[in-house]
Amino acid sequence: MVFLNISTASFNSLAYGGGGGGGGSSCSEVTFSEENPARDSVVPSLDKFSIVASKNADLGTLVMKVNGEQVNPIITTKRSGDSQLETSFAAPITTPGKVRITLKAMSKDGCDSLQPIYIEVKP
């Protein structure tokens, strides 16, 4: 009976990824911070966006999308080891509504990270 309980606990742990974003318990997700404009802000138009990715980001896996369209940010490594990601748009976004910016990256230890950010355009 004890053996069955241990087996079930191990199975559940494997079935649900063991925590930590699907990469195991030692997995450390990429964090994103210093959004500009800030998350959930209201702006009259949006012509550029920047954000910082933590130093454990595998930049080769980074995907940034704006309203579903992939963009290629300029990446600058900061003294801390974090990465500044900056993108400018060919034409400012002025259509009223929410702009969805998604960032997806793997950490250097194999953990998936997905960060959606919404900015409202209200001319």
N, CA, C and O atoms as CSV, one atom per row, in Angstrom:
chain,resi,resn,atom,element,x,y,z
A,1,MET,N,N,0.825,-1.196,0.000
A,1,MET,CA,C,0.000,0.000,0.000
A,1,MET,C,C,0.866,1.256,0.000
A,1,MET,O,O,0.580,2.206,-0.728
A,2,VAL,N,N,1.899,1.266,0.793
A,2,VAL,CA,C,2.794,2.430,0.834
A,2,VAL,C,C,3.456,2.598,-0.529
A,2,VAL,O,O,3.598,3.722,-1.010
A,3,PHE,N,N,3.862,1.499,-1.156
A,3,PHE,CA,C,4.495,1.549,-2.470
A,3,PHE,C,C,3.582,2.200,-3.493
A,3,PHE,O,O,4.044,2.994,-4.313
A,4,LEU,N,N,2.285,1.878,-3.462
A,4,LEU,CA,C,1.345,2.473,-4.402
A,4,LEU,C,C,1.226,3.978,-4.200
A,4,LEU,O,O,1.147,4.726,-5.175
A,5,ASN,N,N,1.210,4.429,-2.961
A,5,ASN,CA,C,1.113,5.858,-2.695
A,5,ASN,C,C,2.343,6.605,-3.199
A,5,ASN,O,O,2.225,7.695,-3.758
A,6,ILE,N,N,3.507,6.027,-3.003
A,6,ILE,CA,C,4.732,6.659,-3.486
A,6,ILE,C,C,4.730,6.689,-5.008
A,6,ILE,O,O,5.108,7.695,-5.609
A,7,SER,N,N,4.308,5.593,-5.639
A,7,SER,CA,C,4.240,5.560,-7.095
A,7,SER,C,C,3.288,6.614,-7.628
A,7,SER,O,O,3.594,7.300,-8.603
A,8,THR,N,N,2.147,6.741,-6.995
A,8,THR,CA,C,1.160,7.728,-7.434
A,8,THR,C,C,1.715,9.135,-7.280
A,8,THR,O,O,1.536,9.967,-8.170
A,9,ALA,N,N,2.382,9.415,-6.174
A,9,ALA,CA,C,2.958,10.742,-5.964
A,9,ALA,C,C,4.008,11.031,-7.028
A,9,ALA,O,O,4.060,12.141,-7.556
A,10,SER,N,N,4.839,10.055,-7.349
A,10,SER,CA,C,5.861,10.255,-8.378
A,10,SER,C,C,5.224,10.473,-9.732
A,10,SER,O,O,5.666,11.333,-10.494
A,11,PHE,N,N,4.176,9.694,-10.051
A,11,PHE,CA,C,3.494,9.842,-11.336
A,11,PHE,C,C,2.889,11.236,-11.455
A,11,PHE,O,O,3.041,11.891,-12.486
A,12,ASN,N,N,2.197,11.698,-10.396
A,12,ASN,CA,C,1.584,13.026,-10.442
A,12,ASN,C,C,2.634,14.109,-10.614
A,12,ASN,O,O,2.415,15.087,-11.329
A,13,SER,N,N,3.751,13.937,-9.972
A,13,SER,CA,C,4.819,14.906,-10.099
A,13,SER,C,C,5.324,14.971,-11.536
A,13,SER,O,O,5.582,16.058,-12.053
A,14,LEU,N,N,5.466,13.822,-12.182
A,14,LEU,CA,C,5.919,13.799,-13.567
A,14,LEU,C,C,4.843,14.281,-14.518
A,14,LEU,O,O,5.133,14.976,-15.492
A,15,ALA,N,N,3.603,13.915,-14.242
A,15,ALA,CA,C,2.508,14.275,-15.139
A,15,ALA,C,C,2.292,15.780,-15.201
A,15,ALA,O,O,1.853,16.299,-16.228
A,16,TYR,N,N,2.588,16.475,-14.136
A,16,TYR,CA,C,2.355,17.913,-14.104
A,16,TYR,C,C,3.654,18.705,-14.178
A,16,TYR,O,O,3.661,19.894,-13.860
A,17,GLY,N,N,4.743,18.084,-14.584
A,17,GLY,CA,C,5.978,18.804,-14.831
A,17,GLY,C,C,6.838,19.044,-13.612
A,17,GLY,O,O,7.937,19.583,-13.743
A,18,GLY,N,N,6.387,18.669,-12.444
A,18,GLY,CA,C,7.213,18.826,-11.260
A,18,GLY,C,C,7.382,20.275,-10.806
A,18,GLY,O,O,8.206,20.538,-9.931
A,19,GLY,N,N,6.643,21.208,-11.360
A,19,GLY,CA,C,6.729,22.605,-10.944
A,19,GLY,C,C,7.811,23.354,-11.697
A,19,GLY,O,O,8.504,22.777,-12.535
A,20,GLY,N,N,7.958,24.627,-11.404
A,20,GLY,CA,C,9.025,25.445,-11.970
A,20,GLY,C,C,8.934,25.667,-13.466
A,20,GLY,O,O,9.972,25.717,-14.125
A,21,GLY,N,N,7.752,25.802,-14.032
A,21,GLY,CA,C,7.628,26.144,-15.435
A,21,GLY,C,C,7.881,25.014,-16.393
A,21,GLY,O,O,8.126,25.255,-17.574
A,22,GLY,N,N,7.829,23.792,-15.926
A,22,GLY,CA,C,7.949,22.652,-16.818
A,22,GLY,C,C,9.355,22.145,-16.987
A,22,GLY,O,O,9.553,21.146,-17.678
A,23,GLY,N,N,10.335,22.777,-16.396
A,23,GLY,CA,C,11.708,22.341,-16.563
A,23,GLY,C,C,12.258,21.610,-15.356
A,23,GLY,O,O,13.461,21.354,-15.291
A,24,GLY,N,N,11.424,21.274,-14.413
A,24,GLY,CA,C,11.890,20.586,-13.213
A,24,GLY,C,C,12.022,21.566,-12.065
A,24,GLY,O,O,11.897,22.777,-12.248
A,25,SER,N,N,12.273,21.035,-10.887
A,25,SER,CA,C,12.302,21.872,-9.694
A,25,SER,C,C,13.508,22.810,-9.669
A,25,SER,O,O,13.480,23.816,-8.960
A,26,SER,N,N,14.575,22.504,-10.430
A,26,SER,CA,C,15.742,23.378,-10.432
A,26,SER,C,C,15.658,24.442,-11.517
A,26,SER,O,O,16.619,25.177,-11.744
A,27,CYS,N,N,14.534,24.526,-12.176
A,27,CYS,CA,C,14.342,25.457,-13.285
A,27,CYS,C,C,14.102,26.871,-12.771
A,27,CYS,O,O,13.352,27.072,-11.816
A,28,SER,N,N,14.737,27.844,-13.403
A,28,SER,CA,C,14.560,29.242,-13.032
A,28,SER,C,C,14.065,30.012,-14.249
A,28,SER,O,O,14.791,30.154,-15.234
A,29,GLU,N,N,12.825,30.512,-14.184
A,29,GLU,CA,C,12.215,31.198,-15.317
A,29,GLU,C,C,12.884,32.539,-15.595
A,29,GLU,O,O,13.434,33.172,-14.693
A,30,VAL,N,N,12.829,32.957,-16.848
A,30,VAL,CA,C,13.275,34.290,-17.235
A,30,VAL,C,C,12.279,35.286,-16.659
A,30,VAL,O,O,11.071,35.051,-16.701
A,31,THR,N,N,12.770,36.387,-16.126
A,31,THR,CA,C,11.875,37.437,-15.647
A,31,THR,C,C,12.040,38.662,-16.538
A,31,THR,O,O,13.122,38.925,-17.063
A,32,PHE,N,N,10.946,39.406,-16.698
A,32,PHE,CA,C,10.931,40.621,-17.500
A,32,PHE,C,C,10.532,41.777,-16.595
A,32,PHE,O,O,9.628,41.641,-15.770
A,33,SER,N,N,11.210,42.921,-16.748
A,33,SER,CA,C,10.943,44.073,-15.888
A,33,SER,C,C,11.221,45.369,-16.650
A,33,SER,O,O,11.648,45.353,-17.805
A,34,GLU,N,N,10.970,46.477,-15.981
A,34,GLU,CA,C,11.270,47.815,-16.507
A,34,GLU,C,C,10.622,48.095,-17.863
A,34,GLU,O,O,11.259,48.637,-18.766
A,35,GLU,N,N,9.337,47.715,-17.994
A,35,GLU,CA,C,8.618,47.969,-19.248
A,35,GLU,C,C,8.471,49.468,-19.475
A,35,GLU,O,O,8.204,50.224,-18.541
A,36,ASN,N,N,8.649,49.892,-20.724
A,36,ASN,CA,C,8.453,51.294,-21.076
A,36,ASN,C,C,7.827,51.381,-22.453
A,36,ASN,O,O,8.485,51.051,-23.440
A,37,PRO,N,N,6.558,51.821,-22.556
A,37,PRO,CA,C,5.690,52.261,-21.470
A,37,PRO,C,C,5.333,51.099,-20.532
A,37,PRO,O,O,5.450,49.924,-20.877
A,38,ALA,N,N,4.897,51.486,-19.345
A,38,ALA,CA,C,4.593,50.509,-18.305
A,38,ALA,C,C,3.407,49.628,-18.676
A,38,ALA,O,O,2.512,50.038,-19.415
A,39,ARG,N,N,3.423,48.427,-18.156
A,39,ARG,CA,C,2.312,47.481,-18.318
A,39,ARG,C,C,1.002,48.139,-17.886
A,39,ARG,O,O,0.956,48.860,-16.889
A,40,ASP,N,N,-0.057,47.881,-18.648
A,40,ASP,CA,C,-1.402,48.389,-18.364
A,40,ASP,C,C,-1.512,49.916,-18.406
A,40,ASP,O,O,-2.462,50.484,-17.866
A,41,SER,N,N,-0.552,50.574,-19.039
A,41,SER,CA,C,-0.638,52.032,-19.132
A,41,SER,C,C,-1.539,52.433,-20.299
A,41,SER,O,O,-1.864,51.614,-21.159
A,42,VAL,N,N,-1.934,53.702,-20.313
A,42,VAL,CA,C,-2.747,54.260,-21.390
A,42,VAL,C,C,-1.895,55.338,-22.059
A,42,VAL,O,O,-1.399,56.251,-21.398
A,43,VAL,N,N,-1.732,55.219,-23.381
A,43,VAL,CA,C,-0.907,56.163,-24.140
A,43,VAL,C,C,-1.686,56.658,-25.354
A,43,VAL,O,O,-2.560,55.947,-25.849
A,44,PRO,N,N,-1.387,57.871,-25.849
A,44,PRO,CA,C,-2.096,58.368,-27.035
A,44,PRO,C,C,-1.667,57.639,-28.311
A,44,PRO,O,O,-2.454,57.513,-29.248
A,45,SER,N,N,-0.424,57.161,-28.347
A,45,SER,CA,C,0.085,56.364,-29.468
A,45,SER,C,C,1.279,55.560,-28.967
A,45,SER,O,O,1.872,55.872,-27.934
A,46,LEU,N,N,1.612,54.535,-29.711
A,46,LEU,CA,C,2.723,53.678,-29.320
A,46,LEU,C,C,3.675,53.558,-30.501
A,46,LEU,O,O,3.337,52.972,-31.529
A,47,ASP,N,N,4.885,54.126,-30.338
A,47,ASP,CA,C,5.849,54.069,-31.427
A,47,ASP,C,C,7.108,53.285,-31.077
A,47,ASP,O,O,7.918,52.986,-31.954
A,48,LYS,N,N,7.276,52.948,-29.786
A,48,LYS,CA,C,8.404,52.127,-29.367
A,48,LYS,C,C,8.077,51.459,-28.038
A,48,LYS,O,O,7.174,51.874,-27.312
A,49,PHE,N,N,8.839,50.414,-27.745
A,49,PHE,CA,C,8.641,49.659,-26.511
A,49,PHE,C,C,9.991,49.100,-26.088
A,49,PHE,O,O,10.793,48.678,-26.921
A,50,SER,N,N,10.230,49.105,-24.772
A,50,SER,CA,C,11.454,48.481,-24.261
A,50,SER,C,C,11.144,47.728,-22.976
A,50,SER,O,O,10.184,48.023,-22.265
A,51,ILE,N,N,11.992,46.747,-22.710
A,51,ILE,CA,C,11.827,45.896,-21.524
A,51,ILE,C,C,13.174,45.258,-21.223
A,51,ILE,O,O,14.031,45.160,-22.101
A,52,VAL,N,N,13.358,44.829,-19.996
A,52,VAL,CA,C,14.600,44.172,-19.588
A,52,VAL,C,C,14.314,42.704,-19.301
A,52,VAL,O,O,13.373,42.371,-18.581
A,53,ALA,N,N,15.150,41.821,-19.879
A,53,ALA,CA,C,15.076,40.382,-19.613
A,53,ALA,C,C,16.207,40.011,-18.662
A,53,ALA,O,O,17.321,40.521,-18.780
A,54,SER,N,N,15.917,39.127,-17.729
A,54,SER,CA,C,16.918,38.722,-16.749
A,54,SER,C,C,18.113,38.037,-17.407
A,54,SER,O,O,18.011,37.527,-18.523
A,55,LYS,N,N,19.236,38.033,-16.710
A,55,LYS,CA,C,20.484,37.525,-17.279
A,55,LYS,C,C,20.473,36.027,-17.545
A,55,LYS,O,O,21.367,35.520,-18.222
A,56,ASN,N,N,19.486,35.309,-17.031
A,56,ASN,CA,C,19.423,33.869,-17.300
A,56,ASN,C,C,18.663,33.547,-18.589
A,56,ASN,O,O,18.411,32.378,-18.879
A,57,ALA,N,N,18.295,34.579,-19.370
A,57,ALA,CA,C,17.571,34.360,-20.635
A,57,ALA,C,C,18.522,33.820,-21.700
A,57,ALA,O,O,19.629,34.328,-21.874
A,58,ASP,N,N,18.081,32.794,-22.402
A,58,ASP,CA,C,18.789,32.303,-23.586
A,58,ASP,C,C,18.280,33.156,-24.745
A,58,ASP,O,O,17.209,32.888,-25.290
A,59,LEU,N,N,19.035,34.168,-25.120
A,59,LEU,CA,C,18.569,35.147,-26.110
A,59,LEU,C,C,18.337,34.536,-27.483
A,59,LEU,O,O,17.621,35.118,-28.298
A,60,GLY,N,N,18.918,33.387,-27.756
A,60,GLY,CA,C,18.673,32.697,-29.022
A,60,GLY,C,C,17.264,32.160,-29.136
A,60,GLY,O,O,16.825,31.819,-30.234
A,61,THR,N,N,16.538,32.075,-28.024
A,61,THR,CA,C,15.167,31.561,-28.025
A,61,THR,C,C,14.135,32.670,-27.882
A,61,THR,O,O,12.935,32.396,-27.885
A,62,LEU,N,N,14.573,33.903,-27.758
A,62,LEU,CA,C,13.677,35.026,-27.504
A,62,LEU,C,C,12.788,35.312,-28.710
A,62,LEU,O,O,13.268,35.420,-29.839
A,63,VAL,N,N,11.482,35.433,-28.456
A,63,VAL,CA,C,10.521,35.841,-29.481
A,63,VAL,C,C,9.678,36.962,-28.883
A,63,VAL,O,O,9.070,36.801,-27.825
A,64,MET,N,N,9.650,38.106,-29.580
A,64,MET,CA,C,8.817,39.235,-29.165
A,64,MET,C,C,7.791,39.471,-30.265
A,64,MET,O,O,8.135,39.558,-31.444
A,65,LYS,N,N,6.523,39.574,-29.864
A,65,LYS,CA,C,5.455,39.843,-30.823
A,65,LYS,C,C,4.631,41.034,-30.351
A,65,LYS,O,O,4.418,41.230,-29.155
A,66,VAL,N,N,4.172,41.826,-31.322
A,66,VAL,CA,C,3.277,42.947,-31.054
A,66,VAL,C,C,2.016,42.684,-31.858
A,66,VAL,O,O,2.048,42.650,-33.088
A,67,ASN,N,N,0.905,42.497,-31.153
A,67,ASN,CA,C,-0.377,42.138,-31.779
A,67,ASN,C,C,-0.222,40.953,-32.731
A,67,ASN,O,O,-0.798,40.936,-33.819
A,68,GLY,N,N,0.560,39.971,-32.308
A,68,GLY,CA,C,0.723,38.740,-33.072
A,68,GLY,C,C,1.783,38.777,-34.152
A,68,GLY,O,O,2.088,37.744,-34.747
A,69,GLU,N,N,2.356,39.948,-34.421
A,69,GLU,CA,C,3.394,40.072,-35.447
A,69,GLU,C,C,4.767,40.078,-34.782
A,69,GLU,O,O,5.030,40.882,-33.887
A,70,GLN,N,N,5.633,39.182,-35.226
A,70,GLN,CA,C,6.964,39.104,-34.639
A,70,GLN,C,C,7.785,40.342,-34.989
A,70,GLN,O,O,7.782,40.801,-36.131
A,71,VAL,N,N,8.483,40.871,-33.997
A,71,VAL,CA,C,9.394,41.998,-34.181
A,71,VAL,C,C,10.785,41.570,-33.723
A,71,VAL,O,O,10.930,40.647,-32.922
A,72,ASN,N,N,11.788,42.242,-34.232
A,72,ASN,CA,C,13.173,41.925,-33.871
A,72,ASN,C,C,13.743,43.074,-33.048
A,72,ASN,O,O,14.161,44.093,-33.597
A,73,PRO,N,N,13.757,42.905,-31.737
A,73,PRO,CA,C,14.249,44.000,-30.892
A,73,PRO,C,C,15.767,44.149,-30.985
A,73,PRO,O,O,16.486,43.202,-31.303
A,74,ILE,N,N,16.223,45.347,-30.702
A,74,ILE,CA,C,17.658,45.585,-30.532
A,74,ILE,C,C,17.978,45.154,-29.112
A,74,ILE,O,O,17.306,45.567,-28.166
A,75,ILE,N,N,19.000,44.327,-28.961
A,75,ILE,CA,C,19.340,43.770,-27.650
A,75,ILE,C,C,20.674,44.356,-27.198
A,75,ILE,O,O,21.675,44.283,-27.911
A,76,THR,N,N,20.669,44.936,-26.002
A,76,THR,CA,C,21.878,45.500,-25.411
A,76,THR,C,C,22.094,44.843,-24.058
A,76,THR,O,O,21.186,44.817,-23.227
A,77,THR,N,N,23.292,44.310,-23.830
A,77,THR,CA,C,23.594,43.694,-22.541
A,77,THR,C,C,23.988,44.779,-21.551
A,77,THR,O,O,24.860,45.605,-21.820
A,78,LYS,N,N,23.333,44.757,-20.415
A,78,LYS,CA,C,23.602,45.730,-19.364
A,78,LYS,C,C,24.754,45.241,-18.495
A,78,LYS,O,O,25.108,44.063,-18.531
A,79,ARG,N,N,25.326,46.126,-17.731
A,79,ARG,CA,C,26.443,45.782,-16.836
A,79,ARG,C,C,26.070,44.637,-15.881
A,79,ARG,O,O,26.922,43.833,-15.504
A,80,SER,N,N,24.795,44.575,-15.497
A,80,SER,CA,C,24.312,43.539,-14.566
A,80,SER,C,C,24.241,42.161,-15.216
A,80,SER,O,O,24.115,41.152,-14.522
A,81,GLY,N,N,24.323,42.114,-16.552
A,81,GLY,CA,C,24.153,40.856,-17.274
A,81,GLY,C,C,22.755,40.702,-17.837
A,81,GLY,O,O,22.516,39.840,-18.683
A,82,ASP,N,N,21.819,41.541,-17.371
A,82,ASP,CA,C,20.470,41.550,-17.933
A,82,ASP,C,C,20.523,42.098,-19.354
A,82,ASP,O,O,21.517,42.708,-19.747
A,83,SER,N,N,19.460,41.885,-20.125
A,83,SER,CA,C,19.413,42.349,-21.512
A,83,SER,C,C,18.292,43.359,-21.709
A,83,SER,O,O,17.137,43.091,-21.377
A,84,GLN,N,N,18.638,44.515,-22.247
A,84,GLN,CA,C,17.661,45.542,-22.602
A,84,GLN,C,C,17.162,45.219,-24.005
A,84,GLN,O,O,17.958,45.099,-24.936
A,85,LEU,N,N,15.845,45.078,-24.161
A,85,LEU,CA,C,15.228,44.786,-25.453
A,85,LEU,C,C,14.458,46.025,-25.882
A,85,LEU,O,O,13.602,46.513,-25.143
A,86,GLU,N,N,14.755,46.537,-27.069
A,86,GLU,CA,C,14.092,47.744,-27.551
A,86,GLU,C,C,13.603,47.537,-28.977
A,86,GLU,O,O,14.313,46.991,-29.822
A,87,THR,N,N,12.382,47.981,-29.227
A,87,THR,CA,C,11.852,47.924,-30.584
A,87,THR,C,C,11.125,49.229,-30.893
A,87,THR,O,O,10.448,49.800,-30.038
A,88,SER,N,N,11.278,49.680,-32.121
A,88,SER,CA,C,10.566,50.864,-32.611
A,88,SER,C,C,9.708,50.410,-33.776
A,88,SER,O,O,10.094,49.506,-34.516
A,89,PHE,N,N,8.554,51.025,-33.944
A,89,PHE,CA,C,7.638,50.647,-35.007
A,89,PHE,C,C,7.796,51.599,-36.187
A,89,PHE,O,O,8.048,52.788,-35.992
A,90,ALA,N,N,7.653,51.094,-37.396
A,90,ALA,CA,C,7.774,51.911,-38.611
A,90,ALA,C,C,6.762,53.047,-38.587
A,90,ALA,O,O,7.069,54.172,-38.981
A,91,ALA,N,N,5.559,52.747,-38.126
A,91,ALA,CA,C,4.513,53.760,-37.975
A,91,ALA,C,C,3.925,53.602,-36.576
A,91,ALA,O,O,3.713,52.479,-36.118
A,92,PRO,N,N,3.660,54.708,-35.898
A,92,PRO,CA,C,3.071,54.612,-34.556
A,92,PRO,C,C,1.720,53.899,-34.585
A,92,PRO,O,O,0.958,54.026,-35.544
A,93,ILE,N,N,1.439,53.158,-33.533
A,93,ILE,CA,C,0.127,52.523,-33.381
A,93,ILE,C,C,-0.790,53.571,-32.762
A,93,ILE,O,O,-0.567,54.017,-31.637
A,94,THR,N,N,-1.825,53.959,-33.509
A,94,THR,CA,C,-2.752,55.002,-33.034
A,94,THR,C,C,-4.192,54.516,-32.970
A,94,THR,O,O,-5.073,55.237,-32.500
A,95,THR,N,N,-4.436,53.298,-33.439
A,95,THR,CA,C,-5.789,52.742,-33.403
A,95,THR,C,C,-6.192,52.503,-31.949
A,95,THR,O,O,-5.480,51.810,-31.221
A,96,PRO,N,N,-7.329,53.069,-31.513
A,96,PRO,CA,C,-7.753,52.874,-30.129
A,96,PRO,C,C,-7.943,51.390,-29.797
A,96,PRO,O,O,-8.455,50.613,-30.603
A,97,GLY,N,N,-7.522,51.028,-28.603
A,97,GLY,CA,C,-7.668,49.657,-28.122
A,97,GLY,C,C,-6.403,49.181,-27.443
A,97,GLY,O,O,-5.442,49.931,-27.273
A,98,LYS,N,N,-6.425,47.909,-27.056
A,98,LYS,CA,C,-5.285,47.329,-26.348
A,98,LYS,C,C,-4.282,46.746,-27.339
A,98,LYS,O,O,-4.652,46.072,-28.300
A,99,VAL,N,N,-3.023,47.017,-27.087
A,99,VAL,CA,C,-1.920,46.433,-27.840
A,99,VAL,C,C,-1.358,45.321,-26.968
A,99,VAL,O,O,-1.071,45.525,-25.789
A,100,ARG,N,N,-1.203,44.133,-27.567
A,100,ARG,CA,C,-0.672,42.993,-26.821
A,100,ARG,C,C,0.766,42.758,-27.250
A,100,ARG,O,O,1.057,42.546,-28.428
A,101,ILE,N,N,1.648,42.800,-26.280
A,101,ILE,CA,C,3.058,42.506,-26.515
A,101,ILE,C,C,3.357,41.219,-25.765
A,101,ILE,O,O,3.126,41.129,-24.560
A,102,THR,N,N,3.872,40.223,-26.479
A,102,THR,CA,C,4.219,38.964,-25.819
A,102,THR,C,C,5.707,38.719,-25.960
A,102,THR,O,O,6.312,38.983,-26.999
A,103,LEU,N,N,6.271,38.213,-24.893
A,103,LEU,CA,C,7.680,37.844,-24.870
A,103,LEU,C,C,7.760,36.392,-24.451
A,103,LEU,O,O,7.156,35.980,-23.460
A,104,LYS,N,N,8.507,35.630,-25.213
A,104,LYS,CA,C,8.681,34.219,-24.909
A,104,LYS,C,C,10.166,33.925,-24.997
A,104,LYS,O,O,10.836,34.345,-25.940
A,105,ALA,N,N,10.677,33.201,-24.011
A,105,ALA,CA,C,12.093,32.838,-24.001
A,105,ALA,C,C,12.298,31.628,-23.107
A,105,ALA,O,O,11.498,31.341,-22.217
A,106,MET,N,N,13.379,30.938,-23.367
A,106,MET,CA,C,13.820,29.846,-22.494
A,106,MET,C,C,14.933,30.392,-21.607
A,106,MET,O,O,15.715,31.244,-22.028
A,107,SER,N,N,14.995,29.897,-20.390
A,107,SER,CA,C,16.121,30.252,-19.543
A,107,SER,C,C,17.300,29.364,-19.928
A,107,SER,O,O,17.127,28.363,-20.623
A,108,LYS,N,N,18.474,29.722,-19.485
A,108,LYS,CA,C,19.680,28.956,-19.818
A,108,LYS,C,C,19.615,27.541,-19.254
A,108,LYS,O,O,20.321,26.653,-19.734
A,109,ASP,N,N,18.769,27.318,-18.231
A,109,ASP,CA,C,18.624,25.965,-17.693
A,109,ASP,C,C,17.374,25.261,-18.220
A,109,ASP,O,O,16.952,24.245,-17.667
A,110,GLY,N,N,16.772,25.809,-19.306
A,110,GLY,CA,C,15.714,25.097,-20.022
A,110,GLY,C,C,14.293,25.338,-19.578
A,110,GLY,O,O,13.421,24.520,-19.869
A,111,CYS,N,N,14.027,26.420,-18.890
A,111,CYS,CA,C,12.682,26.708,-18.399
A,111,CYS,C,C,11.973,27.683,-19.350
A,111,CYS,O,O,12.523,28.733,-19.684
A,112,ASP,N,N,10.753,27.336,-19.785
A,112,ASP,CA,C,9.944,28.205,-20.641
A,112,ASP,C,C,9.404,29.390,-19.858
A,112,ASP,O,O,8.999,29.252,-18.704
A,113,SER,N,N,9.400,30.555,-20.495
A,113,SER,CA,C,8.783,31.742,-19.901
A,113,SER,C,C,7.953,32.444,-20.966
A,113,SER,O,O,8.406,32.618,-22.097
A,114,LEU,N,N,6.754,32.840,-20.609
A,114,LEU,CA,C,5.874,33.592,-21.507
A,114,LEU,C,C,5.313,34.763,-20.713
A,114,LEU,O,O,4.734,34.581,-19.642
A,115,GLN,N,N,5.490,35.970,-21.253
A,115,GLN,CA,C,5.017,37.173,-20.563
A,115,GLN,C,C,4.165,38.019,-21.490
A,115,GLN,O,O,4.700,38.634,-22.413
A,116,PRO,N,N,2.840,38.072,-21.274
A,116,PRO,CA,C,2.006,38.995,-22.049
A,116,PRO,C,C,1.943,40.354,-21.352
A,116,PRO,O,O,1.885,40.432,-20.125
A,117,ILE,N,N,1.956,41.411,-22.144
A,117,ILE,CA,C,1.863,42.763,-21.621
A,117,ILE,C,C,0.836,43.511,-22.461
A,117,ILE,O,O,0.830,43.402,-23.687
A,118,TYR,N,N,-0.027,44.266,-21.801
A,118,TYR,CA,C,-1.044,45.027,-22.512
A,118,TYR,C,C,-0.827,46.517,-22.256
A,118,TYR,O,O,-0.588,46.949,-21.128
A,119,ILE,N,N,-0.918,47.286,-23.339
A,119,ILE,CA,C,-0.840,48.738,-23.270
A,119,ILE,C,C,-2.030,49.259,-24.046
A,119,ILE,O,O,-2.274,48.833,-25.175
A,120,GLU,N,N,-2.774,50.177,-23.449
A,120,GLU,CA,C,-3.964,50.703,-24.131
A,120,GLU,C,C,-3.636,51.987,-24.872
A,120,GLU,O,O,-3.045,52.915,-24.320
A,121,VAL,N,N,-4.038,52.017,-26.148
A,121,VAL,CA,C,-3.885,53.219,-26.957
A,121,VAL,C,C,-5.235,53.945,-26.934
A,121,VAL,O,O,-6.269,53.396,-27.315
A,122,LYS,N,N,-5.184,55.192,-26.474
A,122,LYS,CA,C,-6.402,56.005,-26.403
A,122,LYS,C,C,-6.028,57.419,-26.865
A,122,LYS,O,O,-5.635,58.262,-26.058
A,123,PRO,N,N,-6.157,57.668,-28.192
A,123,PRO,CA,C,-5.751,58.985,-28.727
A,123,PRO,C,C,-6.582,60.130,-28.161
A,123,PRO,O,O,-6.359,61.288,-28.514
